Amino acid sequence: MAGLTDQAGGMKISGGEAIEKAHQAWQESMSRQLDVLRAEVQAKHPGRLVVDCGATLVNQEIQLRYWGELIGISCSNLKARKLSDGSECSIYDEGMLLYYLREADGTAMADRWIGYRELPGGNFYSQAFQGYSGDRLARIYGEKPEAYIKAAGILGGSSLSALPGVAFAFLPLPRIRLASILYLGDEEFPARASILFDAAAGHYMTTDGLALLGAGLVGRLIQAGKASR
């Protein structure tokens, strides 16, 4: 996964194109790494694994929610499928899920928010991450806070009244909590936005993977806004 955040935040790449390039880079990387990941995850005891990652074990299948959708991962071959229709998950999504299973160590969520720069090794890529996450969110919703609130509701976001700005929390995976915050502008300062992480997120995903989850949240907020028009 090394370098994916760098590619996603390429200096001469626009926001949407940057995310697509990061997605493509991830898939190319995953096609080479999935077998290695499966071997590493299979070294864990299934019972311990489901406890650590906040999943359930049903008929030798690990079941958990990924971006709100119920997913089943076979204990025998660690192939992931959508339980709604039985279709296989994409390489990208399967890679994310396997990294989550591999990294999960059962650490409780911290209920404390941190920025990307505070994640392990995140300081170097924090500016790039802000460019394709918070800055992109502010460009779309900076003058339309009502649309942002509606989009967050569509995605099942929980209001975070204790944080400044207009903030919502999301659970893309059972033990990874993200927050999106829109700071409203005024006559002197433009609107801005940021994506934050529960301080325990690094116990469940690599830093590059968290960057893509954060970018994915922004993309879903934008798509939800378009769908609700």
JOLIN-V52444 format. One line per field, one symbol per residue. ss: DSSP state (H for helix, E for strand, L for the rest). Layout:
ss = ???
This chain:
ss = LLLHHHHHLLLLLLHHHHHHHHHHHHHHHHHHHHHHHHHHHHLLLHHHHHHHHLLEELLLEEEEEELLEEEEEELLLLLEEELLLLLELLHHHHHHHHHHHHHLLLLLLLLLEELHHHLLLLHHHHHHHHHHLHHHHHHHHLLLHHHHHHHHHHLLLEELLLLLLEEEEEEEELLEEEEEEEELLLLLLLLEEEEEEELLHHHLLLHHHHHHHHHHHHHHHHHHHHHLL
